[in-house]
Amino acid sequence: MSKVSVDASTCVGCGLCEQSCPEVFEVGGDGIAHVKVHSCAIHNLQEVSEQCPVNAIKIS
Ligand code: SF4
């Protein structure tokens, strides 16, 4: 199974990932996206990661 992570030092909290896949991503009160679960049956996480403007989402 893949592992999704957000680089907290790179993320600018724009919220795009949360808009694209709220099942996985949530921008917290700290202004950084957090990963809630590592898979989504609905959204292509590779595509979501490619949308991140600062390339902070890693899928390994
Ligand atoms: S799209 Fe990228 S910069 Fe924007 S909140 Fe998500 S991880 Fe952070």
Boltz pocket constraint, residues with backbone or C-beta under 6 A from the ligand:
constraints:
  - pocket:
      binder: B
      contacts: [[A, 6], [A, 10], [A, 11], [A, 12], [A, 13], [A, 14], [A, 15], [A, 16], [A, 17], [A, 18], [A, 25], [A, 27], [A, 32], [A, 33], [A, 48], [A, 51], [A, 52], [A, 53], [A, 54], [A, 55], [A, 56], [A, 57]]
      max_distance: 6.0
